[in-house]
């Protein structure tokens, strides 16, 4: 996979050109973002204020628009590194709350007498339109990157084994801007990733007066590289790396280091310098403290409200299930939760009553690798059950588990005890947080995911969760449920 993507990128971008070219994003992203932000405040405020007889509709629209664009600019939302990268609504809501605070100050200072509720209604269009614009540009950028467009051409330098690992990881996903077009191996070992190696440097640091970075500059020029990514190792000493950085920067090439850490959220990283030595500090995951307490409070509050508001839906689904097939409405199953403690999880029944007894005879038809058992056309699933699974309505009774503190609204998939019995030390880390009603697995393909992909997503969540991320996942779950992809 890595080889195919790298070679394709090289072909699309004209690998081998003697002049380096930078692969930028579509030029319409910035005008689209600015136009959306300006019209998203100016037009609704003018129309709502004028239509309801509020004073100063045009000045109010101008002030609101100016502050909204200033807030967005101050948060670097219009920078090339941010445009098209985010599809979540949380950043837009964060900016909007800041805007409301600033407008409250301006309102008091100017003695404005317009109705606050009307003003809030007029301003409510701004974050929605901004988030919609971000989603459109993000989807366009994703499609571009899948065809090796709007990417940064990367030249990797490192010992072959470490370089191959970085190449494979970058090529395994398309939600980033980096495409490796070449590798400069350090030492004589061979590469296995299939990426072109236009140059090679020796294992030992160069003698005084020698310059081993000359082949690197030649390779970067040949491949039109936008970035040189160094994978540190025993054969790349601090002094050697320092001289390489001088040469790259003097030639106008940016340099990045891959420290070897994987799946660590940027907010957990902090840099410092001690005695001239750069240090990368990694904060521990949230396991206790205010964020954990607030998450538990939000979980139980949300579950209680959900149970109350969805009571009519529960009754209707119960009736449909009873009419469709004989057996109980609810299905209970033992699952493993936080710290490997077992609990009883509730779901609406989607299978025939003897489904568990029939599982053994279907083992050969399992379509999943690893401990999971999944069949796209499981004969045990009832007619109504198939619809419940596709719509994820069968999961609604788990709000009771959330209310009882056994589950969370957002978290890893709750595993069966026989799955946990096959876990290795890495997979056991999934149990460091409460399982969730939804999570990264829900919005990333659900049953279409392989075992390794499912574990990787759950580990990423367990180590990097935060309340802001939970809210974003809840918002993205709605689309995943409507889409129904991977639900069977």
N, C-alpha and C positions, 0 to 999 in steps of 0.2 A: 504493500500500500504506500509506504513512504517513497519507494523508488518511483512508482507511477506518478505520484503527485509532484515530486521534485523534477522529474524529467519533463512532465507536462508544463510545469511553471517555467522551466528553462526555455522550452519551445515557444510558449506564448509570449514570453518577454524578450526573446531574442538573445538567449545565452550566447556568450562568446563575443558580444559587442565590445569594442575597445573603449567605449565611453559608458560610464555608470549613469543609470537613469533611475529616478525614484518613482515608484508605483503609487500614485496618490489615489485618494477616494474621489468619487464622483463630485464634480464641481457644484451640482445643484443642492447638495446637502445643506450648506451654509445659507444660501438664499431661502430655501424651503423652511429651515428652522427659524430664521429671523422673521419671515413673512407670517408663519404660523403664530409665533409669539406676539407679534405686533397686532395682527388681526384678532387673535384670540382674546385680547383685552380691549383694544380700541373699539371694535365693532359691537360686541355685546354691551359694554358699558354705555356707549352712546345710545344704542337702541333702547336698552332697558331704562336708563335714566330719562330719556326723552319721552318714552311711552308711559312712564308712571308719574311724570311731572316733577321729577327730582331736579334740584337746582344744579346749574353749571355742568351739563352733560359733557360738553366738549373739553373743558379744562380737566374734569375728572378723568376722562378717557386718556388725555395726554399724559397726565401725571401717573396714572396706573400703568400705562404702556411703557413710559420711561423707566419707572422703577422695576417693572417686570423684566425688561431686557437688561437692566443694570444688574439685577440679582443673578440672572442667568449667566451674564458675562463674568461677574465676579466669581461664580462657581465653575468657570472655564467650560461651560456647556457648548460654546461655539468654537472651541479649539479643535484642530484637526484630529487630535487624539481622542476626543469625546464624541464627535459627530458619527452617528450610525452605530456606536458601540453598545448603547444601552437600549433595551426594549422594555424595561420595567417602569412602573408608574411611581415608584417610591421616590426617585430623584426629583420628578416633577412636583410631587406633593410636598417634598421638603422645601423646594424653592418657593412654592405657593404659600406655605405657612410663613416663611420669611417675608414675603411680599405683604401678607396681611398685617404682620407686625409693623412694618415700615409705614404702611398706609394708615394704621391706627395712630401712629405718632404724627404723621402729616395732618390727619383729620383734626386732632386736638390743637395742633399749632395753628392751623388755618381757620379754626372755628367752623368747620364744615357741618351743615345741618341736614345732609341727605340721610335717608333711612338706612341704617346699617344692614338690615336684612336684605333690602333691595340691592345694596352694593355687593354683599356677599354672593347673592344669586348671580349678579352680572359677572363677577370675577370667577365663578365656578367653572366657566367654560375654558379658562386658560390652561389649567393642568391637564384637562381631558384632551384638548386639542394638541398640546405639546407632547403628551404621551403617545397619542395616535401618530403624530409625525415621526416621533422616535421609533415607533414600531415599524412604520413604512420604510424608513431609511435603514433600519437594522435588517429587515428582511431582504432589502435590495443588496446591502453589503454582504450578507451571508451568501446570497446567490452568486455575487461577484467572486467571493473568495473560493467558493466551490469550483469555480472554473479558473482559479489561479489569477484573478484580476484583483485590483485594489489591495495588493499585498506588498510586503517588504521582502526583498531578496536577501537571504541570509547566507553568509559564509561561516561555517563552523570550524573552529580550530581546537584540537584536542587529541588525546590518545585514542586510537581507533575504537576500543570497546566503549569508552565513555561517549565519544562522538556519535557512534551508532545508536546508543541509547537515546541521546537527545534528538537525533534525526527521526527515529521511530516515534517518539512521543509527539513531536511537533506535527508529524505527518498523520497521526492517528485521529486528529480532530481538525475541523475547519472553522472553528469559532474564534480564530485569532488571525493576526496579519502576517505571520512569519511563514515563509516557504524556503526551505533549504535548497539552494542551487549548487552547492559545492562544499567540500570538506578539505581542509589542509591537515592531514594526519601528522601526529608527532611520533616519531619512531618508525620502525620498519614493519610493524604488524599490519595485516590487511583489513580493509573495511568490509563489512558484510551488508550494509544498507543499500548498496547499489548506487549511491550518489557519486557524481563525478569528483575526482580528486586531482585538480589541475596542478597541485604542487604538494610538496612534502618537506617537513623540516626535521632535523636530527633530534635524537633523544637527548643528547647532552647539550647544555647551554653553549653558545658560541664562545670561541676564544676571544680575548681582548682584541678589539679592532674589527672583528667579523660581525656581520649583520645578517641574522637568519630571518629577519622580517621582510626582506626583499621579495622572497617567493610569495609571501602573504599578500603584499601589495599588488604583485603581478596577477595573482589569482582573483583578487577582489576586482581589479580592473577588467580582467577577462570575462568575469561572470556578471559584471555590472551590479555588484553587491551594494545594498543599501545599509547593511549592518554586518559587523563582524562579531560573532558570538563565540566566546572562549569558554571551554570547559576545563577548569583548573584540574591539575593532577600532579603527581610527583615529578614529572618531566617538565612542568611549566612552573619554574620558581618565581618568587615574588619579584626579583630583579629582572628576570626575563620578561615577565608580564608587564612590568613597568616600562621597559624599553619598547615593547610591542605597542603599548598604549600611546607612547610618544609618537611613534612612526605613523600609527593609524590616524591620530588626531591631527598631526601635521599635514596629512594628505586629505583631510576632510571627511574621514570615515568614522562614524560612531562605533563605540565598543560597548558590549554587554557581557556580563559573566553569568554563567549558569552554576549556582552553588551546589546543585545536587538535590535540594529539597523539592518535593512534589506535593501538589494539592494543599498548599498553605495559602490562606487568604491574605491579600496585601495588608489588610488592617492589622494582622498579627506580626508584621515585620517592621523592624526599626533598625536604622543604621547608626553607628557611632564610630569614632576613631580613638584608639588608645595607643599612645606611644608610636603614632604614625601607622598603626595597624588597623585597617578598616574591619569592623565587626558587624555581623548581621545577627540581631537579636530576634528570637522567635517567641512570641507570647504564648502561654498555654491556652488550650481551649477553655471555653466557659463550662465549668462543672458545678460551680456554686457561686453565690453572690447575688447582687441586685438583679442582673439580667435573668438569672435562673428563676428567682422568686417572681419577677414580673411575668416571665413566660408561663409559669404555673398558674398565676392569677388570670392571665389572659386566656389560657386554655380552658379553665373551668368556667369563666364568665362566658366565653364564646360557646362552649358546649351547652351550658344552661339555656342561653338565648336560642341556640339552634334547636334544642329539644322542644322548647316552648313554641317557637314559630312554625316548626315543621310537624307539629302534632297531627294536623289534618292529613298531611302527606303520609305519615306513618299509618294512619288508619286506612287510607285508600290502598296503599301498597299491601297491607296485611290482607285486605279483602281479595285483591287480585291474586295473590299467592295462593290463598286457600281455594279459590275457584279453579286455579290452573292445575294443581296436582295435590294429591293427598299428603299429609304430613304437617308438622308444625310450621308456623310462620317464621320463627327465628331459628337460626342455627348457631349453636355455641361450639367453640373450639378452643382448646388449650394452646396458648401462644407463649412465647418467651419475651420478657420485657427487660426493663432496666436492671443491670447487674445480674442477668440470667435468671431472674425470678419469673415463675410461671403465673399466668392469669387467664381467666376465661374471657375470650373475645366474642362479641356478639355481631352477627350479620343477619340480614334477611336471607332466608333459605333460597338458594338458586339451583340446587341439585335434588335428585331423588333421595328418598330417605335412607337408602342403603348404599349411598355413594362411597362412604369410607370402606365398606366391606368389598366393594368392587374395584378399589384402587389397585390392588395387587395384580389383578388380571389385566390391567391396562399399563402396567409398568413398562412393557416393551414399546409402547406407543408414545412414551414421554418425549416431548419436543424440546426440553430444556436440558442444558448441561448442568453439572454440579448437583447439589442436593435438592433443587427445586423440581416440582412436578407440574407441568403445564401441557395442555393439549388445546390446539386451536379449535378443534371440533370435538370436545369432550362429550361422549354420549350420555353422561350422567346429568348434564345441565338441562334444566327444563326450558320450555318455550319462554315463559316469563323470566326465568333466571338468566337467559342469554341477553335479554333486553336490560335487565337490572345490572348485569355486569358491564355491559357496554356503556351505560349511563352512570355507572358507579353508585347508583342509588342503594345497592345492597350493602354499602359501607356505612350508611347513615346510623344504624344502631350503635356503632362504635363511639358515638358521642357520649353514650353512657360510660364507656371505658375512660374517655377523656375526663368526664365529670368526676369519676372515682379516682383519678390520678394515676391510672394504670397506663394510659397512653397520652400523647400530646396531639394537638392539631397538626403539627408538622414534625416529621421525624423519619427515621429509617422504616422500611417495611417490617411489620411484626412477624418474625419467623416462627415456624413450627418447631417443637422440641426435637424431632428427628432430624431436622435440618441443622439445628445447633449442635447436635451430637457429632456432626461431621465437620464442624468449623475448625479451622486452624487458628493460630494465635492472631493472625491479621484479621480474619473475619470476626473474631470474638469482640473486636473493638467496636463493632456496630452496636453492641449492647451497653456501651458507655453512656448512652442517652436513651430517653424513652422512645419507643416506636411511635410512629405518627399515622394519623388518618390520611395524610398526604405527605409528599416529600419530593425530592429530586427524581426518584424512581417513577412517580406518578406523572410528571411532566416530560419525561424523557423516553417514553416508549412502553413502560410497564412490562407486560409479559413478553414483548418483543426483545427485551434486553437479555443478553447472555448473563450467566452467573457472575463472571468476572466484572462485567459492566455494572451489574446491580450492586455488588460489593463495593466497587470503586466509588459509586455515587453515594452510598450510605456512609462510607468512611469519610468522604469529603464533607458531608453534612455534619457528622459527629465531631469532626475536628474544627470546623469553621463556622458553626451556626451562630447567628445573631438575630435579634428581634427584627431588625430591618429586613434581613434576608427571609425570615419566616413570613413576613407580610407580603413580600414580593412573590414567594412561592405560593401563598394562598391565592393571590390574584392570578397567577399563571395557571393554577390548577383548574380554574373555571374553563379556560380555553381547552385544556387537555381533556376535561370531562366531555365538553361539547364535541370535540373531535373524535373521541372514542378510540384513538389509535392504540393498539396494543392491549386492549381490554377484552379478554375472553376467558 
